[in-house]
């Protein structure tokens, strides 16, 4: 089979990197591999171009230097050097085979055998290579058929592949979300269910990165349901069970989709985010989206919307609307037009009325602010000062 009409294969940067490698190792020393081949066959966009080579890592570095191309030893112990051509990165990895594995890391040995390299990969549709002329190589024998049919099947024995790296459990569901069609492979699903406790060996960062990639698929809900049914989700996110609410979030906002899976509990959301080592910004957004106080208004009239926006902010307001099954559009444009105002008086205005600087100044300002919010944020300073005087006179 041939892979033709692929702009990324004929781009100047790609040609420069391939030419550098071939000058050092011969015409068949380098082939495109993995995702770019898979996506090319499936008619999907190609973002990253990875290259496999028979050249040893040091020979790759020397070849790139001879061609005047920048390089970074991104995974040199595992045979990976990243070339930079015209600002575009290309991961170049020497063919390899696993010597030892422990469920997280592997010790590898380099090889010049393409079939040996293919045999250590995770899924058959990722164990594909294509040369610069477009000739597709499928050493496993089922990769092309899987790619065209949308089948996610482990290379060889599923349990063996998972025991080599337990992250492959999450990768199975992620690839099913992105590329799967029809029913999931039964052997793969059974192996994921049987070995999911091995994911306890993985770092939170590896898990959260893979989970967020899964949630950025067009429709991740079917894959997430499978994760819940097989017990995989329980191993790292037992709180994340609301697949039905997830299915209602139709646009690929990964943090909002993650929020949809969780209960409405800001405290729980913070602990969840910290456990999975999410960024502070993502943690705060999750907590704000899943807070129950102050509650959203039952009716989305202009006044109620403005009060909610003042209380929780536009981002959290929009997230909470989406999680409740409504959208910002339900506010008839108010959410996008209204800027959060500032109370037009401050502590010095309280002190002028003879109140000494103390905790009471803040208490009086909070009472005025409550009145100001209730009355839809009047922007006349004189009116707000008059209310302050009334509260002070009344002994407030």
C-alpha positions as a printed Julia matrix, in Angstrom:
396×3 Matrix{Float64}:
   0.0     0.0    0.0
   1.13    3.54  -0.69
   0.54    6.75   1.22
   0.36    9.58  -1.29
  -0.53   13.26  -1.48
   0.75   14.02   2.01
   1.97   17.64   2.19
   3.91   16.98   5.39
   6.07   14.41   3.6
   7.12   16.89   0.93
   7.56   19.95   3.16
  10.99   21.58   2.95
  11.73   20.96   6.64
  10.87   17.27   6.31
  12.99   16.87   3.19
  15.96   18.53   4.92
  15.85   16.14   7.89
  15.38   13.03   5.76
  18.2    14.07   3.43
  20.56   14.52   6.39
  19.82   11.03   7.68
  20.09    9.36   4.28
  23.46   10.94   3.58
  24.74    9.26   6.73
  22.97    5.91   6.58
  21.74    5.19   3.09
  18.42    5.31   1.29
  16.5     2.96   3.61
  17.9     4.11   6.96
  14.93    6.31   7.87
  11.14    5.97   7.66
   8.22    7.94   9.03
   6.54    6.1   11.88
   3.52    6.0   14.15
   0.98    8.77  14.37
   1.79   10.59  11.15
   1.44    7.33   9.18
  -1.72    6.31  11.03
  -3.38    9.71  10.6
  -2.31    9.9    6.96
  -4.01    6.56   6.27
  -7.13    7.61   8.18
  -7.38   10.99   6.46
  -6.87   12.89   9.73
  -4.65   15.94  10.33
  -0.96   15.26  10.94
   0.57   17.5   13.59
   3.77   15.71  14.61
   6.18   13.96  12.24
   8.17   11.19  13.89
  10.98    9.29  12.2
  12.48    5.86  12.94
  16.02    5.11  11.86
  18.61    2.37  11.85
  21.25    4.98  12.73
  22.55    5.0   16.29
  21.79    8.19  18.3
  25.33    9.58  18.01
  25.27    9.01  14.26
  21.94   10.88  14.1
  23.48   13.83  15.94
  26.49   13.88  13.64
  24.25   13.68  10.56
  22.17   16.63  11.72
  25.25   18.68  12.59
  26.75   17.97   9.16
  23.54   19.31   7.58
  23.55   22.41   9.78
  20.37   21.38  11.6
  19.75   22.04  15.27
  19.13   19.07  17.55
  18.11   18.36  21.14
  18.88   15.04  22.94
  15.3    14.75  24.27
  15.46   11.04  25.08
  18.97   10.04  24.24
  19.02    7.03  26.62
  16.07    5.59  24.73
  17.45    6.55  21.35
  15.5     9.75  20.68
  16.99   12.93  19.25
  14.78   15.86  18.25
  15.82   17.66  15.08
  14.72   21.25  14.51
  14.24   22.31  10.88
  12.66   25.66  10.01
  11.33   25.85  13.54
   9.58   22.45  13.32
  10.57   19.57  15.64
  11.07   16.03  14.33
  11.51   13.2   16.84
  14.08   10.77  15.44
  14.34    7.46  17.3
  16.73    4.6   16.69
  15.06    1.22  16.14
  15.02   -0.61  19.47
  13.82   -3.59  21.43
  12.97   -3.85  25.12
  15.48   -5.64  27.31
  13.69   -5.17  30.65
  10.45   -3.45  31.69
   8.89   -2.76  35.09
   5.48   -1.34  34.21
   6.77    2.24  34.02
  10.19    2.31  32.38
  12.06    0.14  29.93
  15.7    -0.63  29.32
  16.23   -0.82  25.58
  18.8    -2.12  23.15
  19.21   -0.64  19.7
  18.63   -2.77  16.61
  18.48   -2.47  12.84
  15.47   -4.79  12.59
  12.25   -2.97  11.66
  10.08   -5.91  12.75
  11.75   -5.98  16.17
  11.0    -2.29  16.6
   7.37   -2.79  15.56
   6.93   -5.67  18.0
   7.59   -3.45  21.04
   4.99   -0.81  20.11
   1.63   -0.51  21.83
  -1.07   -0.83  19.15
  -0.98   -2.36  15.69
  -2.13    0.85  14.0
   0.87    2.63  15.57
   3.35    0.01  14.34
   3.36    1.37  10.79
   6.18    2.91   8.78
   6.31    4.7    5.45
   9.33    5.64   3.35
   9.77    8.92   1.56
   8.35    7.45  -1.65
   5.09    6.64   0.15
   5.55    2.88   0.49
   3.8     1.68   3.66
   5.43   -1.04   5.76
   3.29   -3.08   8.17
   5.6    -5.56   9.94
   2.86   -6.83  12.28
   0.55   -7.46   9.34
  -2.67   -5.93  10.72
  -1.82   -2.28  11.3
  -3.1    -0.91   8.0
  -6.38   -2.83   8.31
  -6.83   -1.59  11.88
  -6.21    2.03  10.88
  -8.71    1.88   8.03
 -11.33    0.16  10.22
 -10.77    2.2   13.4
  -9.72   -0.8   15.5
  -7.52   -0.3   18.56
  -5.74   -3.64  19.08
  -2.58   -4.26  21.09
   0.49   -5.62  19.33
   0.68   -9.3   20.27
  -0.64  -10.25  23.69
  -2.57   -7.4   25.35
  -1.59   -8.29  28.91
   2.09   -8.47  27.97
   1.98   -5.03  26.39
   0.24   -3.56  29.44
   2.67   -5.13  31.93
   5.49   -3.41  30.03
   3.9     0.01  30.72
   0.65    0.37  32.63
   0.05    3.76  31.04
  -1.0     1.77  27.97
  -4.31    1.15  29.72
  -5.13    4.84  29.53
  -3.67    5.05  26.06
  -6.06    2.32  24.92
  -9.07    4.36  26.02
  -7.57    7.58  24.65
  -6.97    6.03  21.24
 -10.44    4.5   21.29
 -11.88    7.96  21.99
  -9.9     9.54  19.15
  -9.83    6.82  16.5
 -12.07    3.92  17.52
 -15.08    2.84  15.52
 -17.65    0.26  16.51
 -17.16   -2.03  19.51
 -13.86   -2.02  21.41
 -11.49   -4.96  21.06
 -12.65   -7.54  23.62
  -9.17   -8.85  24.47
  -7.84   -5.34  25.02
 -10.78   -4.39  27.21
 -10.46   -7.52  29.31
  -6.72   -6.96  29.81
  -7.28   -3.34  30.87
  -9.89   -4.46  33.41
  -7.73   -7.27  34.76
  -4.56   -5.21  35.19
  -5.87   -1.76  36.09
  -4.42   -1.9   39.62
  -0.98   -1.65  38.03
  -1.72    1.99  37.26
  -0.91    2.74  40.9
   2.75    2.61  39.8
   2.29    5.59  37.48
   2.96    9.2   38.36
   0.01   11.58  38.68
   1.51   13.74  35.94
   1.54   10.87  33.41
  -2.04    9.97  34.26
  -3.44   13.5   34.12
  -1.68   14.25  30.83
  -3.21   11.16  29.22
  -6.65   11.84  30.72
  -6.75   15.41  29.4
  -5.73   14.21  25.94
  -8.6    11.71  26.06
 -11.06   14.42  27.09
 -10.06   16.57  24.11
 -11.46   14.0   21.65
 -14.56   14.92  19.67
 -16.76   12.67  21.81
 -14.93   11.15  24.78
 -18.05    9.95  26.62
 -18.17    6.37  25.18
 -14.53    5.76  26.15
 -15.1     7.23  29.61
 -18.13    4.98  30.12
 -15.91    1.99  29.33
 -13.33    3.2   31.84
 -16.02    3.41  34.52
 -17.53    0.01  33.64
 -14.16   -1.77  33.69
 -13.07   -0.19  36.98
 -10.16    1.65  35.34
 -11.48    5.06  36.43
 -11.71    3.89  40.04
  -7.95    3.35  40.19
  -7.11    7.04  39.88
 -10.37    9.05  39.82
 -13.2     7.27  41.66
 -15.05   10.6   41.92
 -15.27   10.94  38.11
 -18.43    8.99  37.3
 -20.88   11.38  35.61
 -20.45   10.21  32.02
 -23.95   11.42  31.14
 -23.16   15.02  32.06
 -19.87   14.71  30.17
 -21.77   13.64  27.04
 -23.74   16.9   27.14
 -20.56   19.03  26.8
 -20.23   19.0   23.04
 -17.27   21.35  22.58
 -13.68   20.23  23.38
 -13.03   22.19  26.57
 -11.03   19.62  28.52
 -11.27   21.25  31.96
 -15.01   21.83  31.62
 -15.4    18.2   30.53
 -13.37   17.07  33.52
 -15.63   19.17  35.76
 -18.67   17.5   34.19
 -17.41   14.11  35.4
 -17.11   15.25  39.02
 -19.74   15.96  41.69
 -20.7    19.56  42.46
 -18.31   20.01  45.35
 -15.6    22.69  45.26
 -13.64   21.15  48.15
 -13.55   17.74  46.48
 -12.57   19.37  43.17
  -9.55   21.02  44.75
  -8.35   17.77  46.33
  -8.91   15.94  43.04
  -6.87   18.52  41.09
  -4.05   18.45  43.62
  -3.95   14.65  43.61
  -3.59   14.59  39.82
  -1.06   17.45  39.9
  -3.14   19.75  37.7
  -1.99   23.36  37.35
  -3.13   25.93  39.89
  -5.22   27.63  37.21
  -7.0    24.37  36.33
  -7.51   23.57  40.01
  -9.11   26.95  40.68
 -11.3    26.72  37.61
 -12.55   23.25  38.59
 -13.35   24.42  42.11
 -15.2    27.52  40.91
 -17.17   25.56  38.32
 -18.26   22.94  40.86
 -19.1    25.28  43.73
 -22.73   25.33  44.84
 -22.6    28.68  46.64
 -23.73   31.2   45.71
 -26.35   29.34  43.67
 -27.13   30.27  40.08
 -30.41   32.15  39.67
 -33.45   30.09  38.74
 -34.47   32.65  36.12
 -31.89   34.25  33.85
 -33.25   37.8   33.8
 -30.8    40.65  33.34
 -30.68   41.63  37.01
 -30.1    38.07  38.23
 -27.37   37.53  35.65
 -25.52   40.67  36.7
 -25.63   39.61  40.34
 -24.27   36.14  39.51
 -21.5    37.61  37.39
 -20.52   39.92  40.21
 -20.51   37.08  42.74
 -18.62   34.39  40.79
 -17.12   35.95  37.64
 -17.73   35.29  33.96
 -15.61   32.13  33.61
 -17.17   30.3   36.55
 -20.62   31.59  35.6
 -20.31   30.23  32.06
 -18.92   26.9   33.33
 -21.7    26.44  35.86
 -24.33   27.3   33.28
 -22.89   24.68  30.91
 -22.78   22.06  33.66
 -26.42   22.78  34.48
 -27.41   22.21  30.86
 -27.7    25.87  29.95
 -25.36   28.15  28.0
 -24.18   31.73  28.16
 -26.41   32.4   25.16
 -29.36   31.84  27.51
 -28.51   35.18  29.13
 -29.37   37.05  25.89
 -25.89   38.5   25.58
 -25.69   40.06  29.04
 -22.81   37.89  30.17
 -20.63   39.03  27.31
 -21.46   42.75  27.6
 -21.37   43.46  31.32
 -18.17   44.46  33.1
 -17.94   43.82  36.84
 -18.29   47.24  38.58
 -16.54   48.46  41.72
 -18.3    49.79  44.76
 -18.02   53.6   44.3
 -17.0    54.26  47.92
 -14.19   53.04  50.15
 -12.95   52.93  53.71
 -11.98   56.6   53.76
 -15.62   57.54  53.19
 -16.56   55.62  56.35
 -13.8    57.29  58.4
 -15.03   60.76  57.3
 -18.32   60.02  59.05
 -16.47   59.75  62.37
 -15.98   56.01  62.46
 -12.48   55.18  63.78
 -10.31   52.88  61.74
 -11.24   49.44  62.99
 -12.95   46.23  62.01
 -16.24   48.16  61.97
 -15.16   50.03  58.83
 -15.11   46.77  56.88
 -18.4    45.64  58.37
 -20.11   48.89  57.3
 -18.7    48.61  53.79
 -20.01   45.04  53.5
 -23.49   46.21  54.53
 -23.41   48.99  51.94
 -22.16   46.56  49.3
 -25.0    44.14  50.07
 -27.51   46.96  49.55
 -25.68   48.09  46.39
 -25.8    44.58  44.9
 -29.45   44.12  45.84
 -30.29   47.38  44.07
 -28.5    46.37  40.84
 -25.22   48.26  41.3
 -26.2    51.96  41.15
 -23.18   53.91  39.93
 -24.09   57.23  41.56
 -21.55   57.82  44.31
 -23.85   60.32  46.03
 -26.61   57.73  46.31
 -24.27   55.14  47.81
 -22.86   57.69  50.29
 -26.4    58.55  51.36
 -27.07   54.87  52.09
 -23.84   54.66  54.07
 -24.93   57.63  56.2
 -28.31   55.98  56.84
 -26.63   52.77  58.02
 -24.25   54.65  60.3
 -27.08   56.8   61.72
 -29.12   53.68  62.42
 -26.26   52.28  64.45
 -25.31   49.76  61.75
